[in-house]
Amino acid sequence: MAKNLDITILLDFYGDMLTDKQRDFLGYYYNDDLSLSEIALNEGITRQGVRDAIKRAETQLFEMENRLELARRFEEMRKGLSEIIDFATEISDYNLRHSLSREINEYTVQIKTVAQLLLQ
């Protein structure tokens, strides 16, 4: 289980901008749930060396997010698309209860389909 969801999300967005070692260490620590000691033993370096590399990499990830805000915008878009799906469902339900317009029903189905595709 991940120790910190924010880091794993930032790693998905910006991981390619880190060195291979930084990316590996963060992956071992956050995704594979290895301890600093386990990583150090596997990599043949000190526990402190692993800790320093992870802290530097975390700092870089947070700095990249502060500048680019890709993860924040992505999350806002996901929330917005979920709201669009909810609103389209409400419109469709209202349409079925009141006027039963075939066009409105078709449009709400199309809206939900497009929004669900974008969420994937």
Phi, psi and omega in degrees: 000140183292141178283330182210110184298324181301316181295318181295324177292315178297324178296322176297319182283317191242004185304325181293345180272354177269167173289162179301317181296315179300314181298316179298312181299315178297320178297315178298316186285312186269319183273318183268352177061036175277149177281165177301320180295319179296317178297315181300316180297315180293327184264350178073031176231178181282158176300319179296323178297320177295314181301314180298318180295319179294316180296319177297317180294318178300316179300316179297318180298315180294322177296318178297318179294321178298325180279315189262330179055032180292317181294319179297314180295322178299315179295320177298320179294320178298316179296318179297318178295322176297319177295319178301316179298316179298316180294319178297322177295316178298318179297316179298314178298316178299316180300317180294325181282335189242289192257338180052054175278122180297322180296316179297317179299316180296318180295319180293324177296317179295318179299313181295322179296313179297315180297320180292324176296320180290334178285340183286000000 
